Amino acid sequence: MNRATFTLLALLLICALSLVAAQQRARKLFVATEQVQNEERRLNQDWLRLEYEQRNLSKSSRIRDTARNQLHMSPISPERTLYIKESK
């Protein structure tokens, strides 16, 4: 009977240690999942910000203002148009 008691005690100890190890792994996986979800949220916010910025930069009024102010371009007018005739 003494031997059976020690065997059951050893099995109980092994089960308890495996339970603790499984809980520790679960905690680590939970923490890793939370970190990945936080990173996903941050990347989604960056993506939305970049889409917004792209929409603003691609607006025709912004392109027109940049062409006029930075590149010193002006719209075409008939007075400034030169017509060249080909001589034969």
C-alpha positions as CSV (number, residue, x, y, z in Angstrom):
1,M,0.0,0.0,0.0
2,N,2.9,2.3,0.7
3,R,4.3,1.9,-2.8
4,A,0.8,2.6,-4.4
5,T,0.6,5.8,-2.3
6,F,4.0,7.1,-3.5
7,T,3.1,6.2,-7.1
8,L,-0.1,8.1,-6.9
9,L,1.6,11.0,-5.2
10,A,4.3,11.1,-8.0
11,L,1.5,11.0,-10.6
12,L,-0.3,13.8,-8.9
13,L,2.9,15.9,-8.7
14,I,3.6,15.3,-12.4
15,C,0.0,16.3,-13.3
16,A,0.2,19.5,-11.2
17,L,3.6,20.5,-12.7
18,S,2.2,19.9,-16.2
19,L,-0.8,22.0,-15.4
20,V,1.4,24.9,-14.2
21,A,3.5,24.6,-17.3
22,A,0.4,24.6,-19.6
23,Q,-1.0,27.7,-17.8
24,Q,2.4,29.5,-18.2
25,R,2.4,28.7,-21.9
26,A,-1.2,30.0,-22.2
27,R,-0.2,33.2,-20.5
28,K,2.7,33.8,-22.8
29,L,0.6,33.1,-25.8
30,F,-2.1,35.5,-24.5
31,V,0.5,38.2,-24.0
32,A,2.0,37.6,-27.5
33,T,-1.5,37.8,-29.0
34,E,-2.2,41.1,-27.3
35,Q,1.0,42.5,-28.6
36,V,0.3,41.4,-32.1
37,Q,-3.3,42.9,-31.9
38,N,-1.8,46.2,-30.7
39,E,0.6,46.2,-33.6
40,E,-2.3,45.5,-36.0
41,R,-4.3,48.4,-34.6
42,R,-1.3,50.7,-34.9
43,L,-0.7,49.6,-38.5
44,N,-4.4,50.0,-39.4
45,Q,-4.2,53.6,-38.0
46,D,-1.1,54.3,-40.1
47,W,-2.8,52.9,-43.2
48,L,-5.9,55.0,-42.7
49,R,-3.7,58.1,-42.2
50,L,-1.7,57.4,-45.3
51,E,-4.9,56.8,-47.4
52,Y,-6.2,60.2,-46.1
53,E,-2.9,61.9,-47.0
54,Q,-2.9,60.3,-50.4
55,R,-6.4,61.5,-51.1
56,N,-5.5,65.0,-50.1
57,L,-2.3,65.0,-52.2
58,S,-4.0,63.8,-55.3
59,K,-6.8,66.4,-55.3
60,S,-6.7,68.4,-58.6
61,S,-6.8,71.7,-56.7
62,R,-3.7,70.8,-54.8
63,I,-2.0,69.7,-58.0
64,R,-3.0,72.9,-59.7
65,D,-1.7,75.1,-56.8
66,T,1.6,73.2,-56.6
67,A,2.0,73.6,-60.4
68,R,1.4,77.3,-60.2
69,N,3.4,78.1,-57.0
70,Q,6.3,75.8,-57.0
71,L,6.8,75.1,-60.7
72,H,5.7,78.5,-61.9
73,M,3.3,77.1,-64.5
74,S,0.3,78.9,-65.8
75,P,-2.7,77.8,-67.8
76,I,-2.7,77.8,-71.5
77,S,-4.1,80.9,-73.2
78,P,-4.6,81.6,-76.9
79,E,-2.3,84.6,-76.7
80,R,0.7,82.6,-75.6
81,T,0.1,79.8,-78.1
82,L,2.6,79.6,-80.9
83,Y,1.6,77.9,-84.2
84,I,4.4,76.7,-86.4
85,K,3.7,76.0,-90.0
86,E,5.7,73.4,-91.7
87,S,7.4,74.7,-94.9
88,K,7.5,72.4,-97.8
